[in-house]
Amino acid sequence: MLVIRNMKNILAAIITLSFGLLQAQNPQEGWAFKFKEDPFTTDTVLGLRHLNEDVAGENGFVRR
């Protein structure tokens, strides 16, 4: 029982200390992610573009 209590305390300390190491990204730096432009063409093998709504939420909210 004492070992489990010590493990819980150690785990709680690790989690608490790890939050101190987290830092938010500076908004002025922007995102490091660079993506290539999607070369959309009409001759794709599998086109699912017709399934997209014209306006987001047109058919209601996403539900389970």
C-alpha positions in Angstrom: 0.0 0.0 0.0 2.9 2.3 0.8 4.5 1.6 -2.5 1.3 2.5 -4.4 1.0 5.8 -2.5 4.6 6.7 -3.2 4.1 5.9 -6.9 1.0 8.1 -7.0 3.0 10.9 -5.4 5.9 10.5 -7.8 3.5 10.5 -10.8 1.7 13.6 -9.6 5.0 15.4 -9.1 6.2 14.4 -12.7 2.9 15.7 -14.2 3.0 18.9 -12.2 6.6 19.6 -13.1 6.0 18.8 -16.8 3.4 21.6 -17.0 6.1 24.1 -16.0 8.1 23.0 -19.0 5.4 23.6 -21.6 5.5 26.9 -23.5 3.1 28.4 -25.9 4.2 29.2 -29.4 4.9 32.8 -30.2 2.2 34.0 -32.6 4.7 36.2 -34.4 6.7 33.2 -35.4 3.8 31.5 -37.2 3.5 27.8 -37.9 6.5 25.7 -38.8 4.2 23.5 -40.9 4.6 24.2 -44.6 2.3 22.4 -47.0 2.4 22.0 -50.7 -0.5 23.4 -52.7 -3.0 20.7 -53.6 -2.9 20.3 -57.4 -6.7 19.6 -57.7 -7.6 18.4 -61.2 -10.8 17.0 -62.6 -9.1 13.8 -63.8 -8.4 12.4 -60.4 -8.9 8.7 -59.8 -11.1 9.1 -56.8 -12.9 12.4 -56.4 -14.9 13.0 -53.3 -15.3 16.7 -53.7 -18.9 16.4 -54.6 -19.6 15.2 -51.1 -18.5 18.5 -49.6 -21.3 21.0 -48.5 -21.4 24.3 -50.3 -21.6 26.0 -46.9 -20.2 24.5 -43.7 -23.0 23.3 -41.5 -25.5 23.4 -44.3 -27.0 20.0 -43.2 -26.7 20.7 -39.5 -24.1 19.9 -36.9 -21.9 16.8 -37.0 -23.4 14.1 -34.8 -22.5 10.7 -33.7 
